[in-house]
Amino acid sequence: MEPDAQLVQRCLRGEGPAWEELVRRHTRRVYNLCYRFTGNSTEAEDLSQEVFLRIYRTLASYRTAYGGFPTWLTSVTRNLLVDHYRRTRRDRATDALDDVMPKVEEKHSPVRTPDKAAMARELSEQVQRGLSRLSPELREAIILRDLQGLEYNEIQEVLSVPEGTVKSRINRGRIELARILQEMGVRPD
């Protein structure tokens, strides 16, 4: 049995330290996903707390036979983000998503010079602006595949769409993102 599944069983028996360990293991994943969709650290923290409350309330519904805990957790997080997006969409005057997407996480190198770090930051911001111009369906598929590193079958499970649809959205999203970045003058290295 995988470590997360063992922790879930311990949580269901009422062991508080097991819940703390489960939250500790997955806080970064949940927060990053929330932040990527909202672009706001305070909102991402609030949504992360909502996710863990929902997880806590529905923990008994997790079944190892249907996939790993991280996939189930991502699915629950995604559903909460979709609900949040639908609620907040009514509050926005426009569906433009320019301000909703956060910065793509940067990979820091201990030997990166300041000029290379500035270039990487600028590229990250440009990619983020490009991502924000994609439709929510395409952006979501790209985030789950290329930024979260999920496999196609995991994305299929999270999005509740056929695997062919997942592959199509990722392919269309990548093509559209490349077109957008080219329009913005971003050149591949």
Residue pairs with C-beta under 8 A, 6 or more apart in sequence:
1 9
1 64
2 64
2 68
2 69
4 22
4 25
4 68
4 69
4 70
5 64
5 69
7 18
7 19
7 21
7 22
7 25
8 22
8 59
8 62
8 69
10 18
11 18
11 19
11 22
11 59
12 59
12 60
19 56
23 52
26 69
26 70
26 73
27 48
27 52
29 70
29 73
29 74
29 148
30 48
30 51
30 52
30 73
30 77
31 44
31 45
31 48
32 105
32 148
33 74
33 77
33 78
33 81
33 143
33 148
34 43
34 44
34 45
34 47
34 48
34 51
34 77
34 81
35 41
35 44
35 102
36 101
36 102
36 104
36 143
36 147
37 81
37 84
37 85
37 100
37 101
37 102
37 143
38 44
38 47
38 81
38 84
38 100
38 102
39 99
39 100
39 101
39 102
39 103
40 102
44 102
47 80
47 81
47 84
50 80
51 73
51 76
51 77
51 80
54 76
54 80
55 73
55 76
58 76
62 69
62 72
66 72
66 157
67 154
67 157
68 154
71 150
71 154
71 157
71 158
74 144
74 148
74 150
74 154
74 158
75 157
75 158
78 140
78 144
78 158
78 159
85 136
89 95
97 132
97 133
97 136
97 139
98 129
98 132
98 133
99 132
100 132
101 128
101 129
101 131
101 132
101 139
102 128
103 124
103 125
103 128
104 124
104 127
104 128
104 131
104 147
105 147
106 120
106 121
106 124
108 117
112 120
123 186
126 181
126 184
126 186
127 177
127 181
127 186
129 184
130 177
130 180
130 181
130 184
130 186
131 139
131 142
131 143
131 177
132 139
133 180
134 142
134 173
134 176
134 177
134 180
137 169
138 169
138 172
138 173
138 176
138 177
139 173
140 159
140 169
141 155
141 159
141 166
141 169
141 170
141 173
142 170
142 173
142 174
142 177
144 150
144 154
144 155
144 158
144 159
145 152
145 155
145 166
145 170
146 170
146 174
150 158
152 163
152 166
152 167
153 163
155 166
155 170
156 162
156 163
156 165
156 166
159 165
159 166
161 169
